[in-house]
Amino acid sequence: MGCIDSRPQVEAVASLVQFNALLAQHPCVVVMFVSKRSPECTEALPVYQEVAANTPEAFCMMVDVEDGEAIATAQKAGGETPAFKLFYRGNGVKTFAGSNAAKLKMEVAKLVAS
């Protein structure tokens, strides 16, 4: 696969148009779906920010399922939060939920190494 991107950040996205544009622009994308009401999301956010900072090959987005309802609906991500969806060249390749830091790091590493 091989992903090259030099923007280590987490970008908050609420617009489906913006979401699709970013998917098209970046080869490796990791999306964290969150809910403002979930303490588990609050716990997972620092880990996600760390993964973003340490993995410049992946473009990291965050979508609040309430504010970005159209995105959550299109990606079938309105259930358990936090939820993560990994994309390669616009195609979803992995989806999982929960705040397991080791799993997040492992899956992102696999995405950018493939």
C-alpha positions in Angstrom: 0.0 0.0 0.0 2.4 2.7 1.1 1.0 6.0 2.4 2.8 9.3 2.3 1.4 12.3 4.0 3.3 14.8 6.2 0.5 16.3 8.3 0.5 14.9 11.8 -2.8 16.3 13.2 -6.3 15.5 14.1 -8.8 17.5 12.0 -12.3 17.9 13.3 -14.8 17.4 10.4 -18.5 17.9 10.4 -19.3 18.3 6.7 -19.8 15.3 4.5 -18.5 17.3 1.5 -15.3 18.1 3.5 -15.0 14.5 4.7 -15.2 13.1 1.2 -12.7 15.7 -0.1 -10.2 14.8 2.6 -10.6 11.0 1.9 -9.9 11.7 -1.8 -6.9 13.9 -1.0 -5.1 11.6 1.5 -4.1 8.0 0.8 -4.2 6.8 4.4 -6.9 8.2 6.6 -7.9 7.3 10.2 -11.3 8.6 11.5 -12.3 8.6 15.1 -16.0 8.9 15.6 -16.9 10.4 19.0 -19.8 11.5 21.1 -19.6 14.5 23.4 -21.6 12.5 26.0 -19.1 9.6 26.1 -16.5 9.6 28.8 -14.7 6.8 26.9 -14.2 9.2 24.0 -12.6 11.7 26.3 -10.2 9.0 27.6 -9.4 7.8 24.1 -8.7 11.3 22.6 -5.1 11.8 24.0 -4.1 8.4 22.7 -5.6 9.3 19.2 -3.7 12.6 19.3 -0.5 10.7 20.1 -1.1 8.3 17.3 -1.6 11.2 14.9 1.5 13.0 16.1 3.6 9.8 15.8 2.2 8.7 12.4 2.7 11.4 9.8 1.9 8.9 7.1 -1.8 8.9 8.2 -4.2 11.8 8.0 -6.3 11.7 11.2 -9.8 13.1 11.4 -12.3 13.3 14.2 -16.1 13.3 13.6 -18.6 14.0 16.3 -21.6 11.8 15.6 -24.1 14.5 16.5 -22.4 17.4 14.7 -21.4 15.2 11.7 -24.5 13.1 11.6 -24.5 12.9 7.8 -20.9 11.5 7.9 -21.8 9.1 10.7 -24.8 7.9 8.8 -22.9 7.5 5.5 -20.2 5.6 7.3 -22.6 3.6 9.5 -20.8 4.9 12.6 -23.6 6.1 14.8 -23.4 3.2 17.3 -20.7 2.6 19.9 -18.2 5.4 20.4 -15.3 5.9 20.2 -15.3 4.1 16.9 -12.5 4.0 14.4 -12.5 3.6 10.6 -9.3 3.3 8.6 -9.3 4.1 4.9 -6.8 3.4 2.1 -7.2 5.4 -1.1 -10.8 6.2 -0.1 -11.9 2.6 0.7 -12.7 1.5 4.2 -10.3 -1.3 5.2 -10.9 -1.6 8.9 -13.5 -0.6 11.5 -13.5 -1.2 15.2 -14.9 0.4 18.4 -13.6 1.0 21.9 -10.8 2.8 23.6 -8.2 0.0 23.4 -4.9 2.0 22.9 -2.8 -1.0 21.9 -5.4 -2.0 19.2 -5.5 1.5 17.8 -1.8 1.8 17.5 -1.4 -1.7 16.0 -4.2 -1.1 13.4 -2.8 2.3 12.3 0.7 0.8 12.1 -0.6 -2.0 9.9 -2.4 0.5 7.7 0.7 2.7 7.0 3.1 -0.3 6.7 1.0 -2.3 4.1 
